[in-house]
Amino acid sequence: MTRTALEGFGKTLLASDEVVVEATANSMAVSRIWRRSWHGLIIANRCW
């Protein structure tokens, strides 16, 4: 999970793609990297 790897993966995503990321300490960092070029990120928190 480096910034370079996340940016590279984000560039492969289409506008119709959606990615779900578990709500952890890193999820906001991921959203900041991807929101510049792609907006299909969902941050989810699994509650029992």
Contacts in CASP RR format, 6 or more apart in sequence:
PFRMAT RR
TARGET T0000
AUTHOR 0000-0000-0000
METHOD contacts of the structure
MODEL  1
MTRTALEGFGKTLLASDEVVVEATANSMAVSRIWRRSWHGLIIANRCW
1 26 0 8 1.000
1 30 0 8 1.000
3 33 0 8 1.000
6 30 0 8 1.000
6 33 0 8 1.000
6 34 0 8 1.000
7 33 0 8 1.000
10 34 0 8 1.000
10 37 0 8 1.000
10 38 0 8 1.000
11 37 0 8 1.000
13 19 0 8 1.000
13 34 0 8 1.000
13 38 0 8 1.000
13 40 0 8 1.000
15 38 0 8 1.000
17 38 0 8 1.000
17 40 0 8 1.000
18 40 0 8 1.000
18 41 0 8 1.000
18 42 0 8 1.000
19 34 0 8 1.000
19 40 0 8 1.000
19 41 0 8 1.000
19 42 0 8 1.000
20 42 0 8 1.000
20 43 0 8 1.000
20 44 0 8 1.000
21 27 0 8 1.000
21 30 0 8 1.000
21 31 0 8 1.000
21 41 0 8 1.000
21 42 0 8 1.000
21 43 0 8 1.000
21 44 0 8 1.000
22 43 0 8 1.000
22 44 0 8 1.000
22 45 0 8 1.000
22 46 0 8 1.000
23 43 0 8 1.000
23 44 0 8 1.000
23 45 0 8 1.000
27 43 0 8 1.000
28 43 0 8 1.000
30 41 0 8 1.000
31 41 0 8 1.000
31 43 0 8 1.000
34 40 0 8 1.000
34 41 0 8 1.000
35 41 0 8 1.000
END
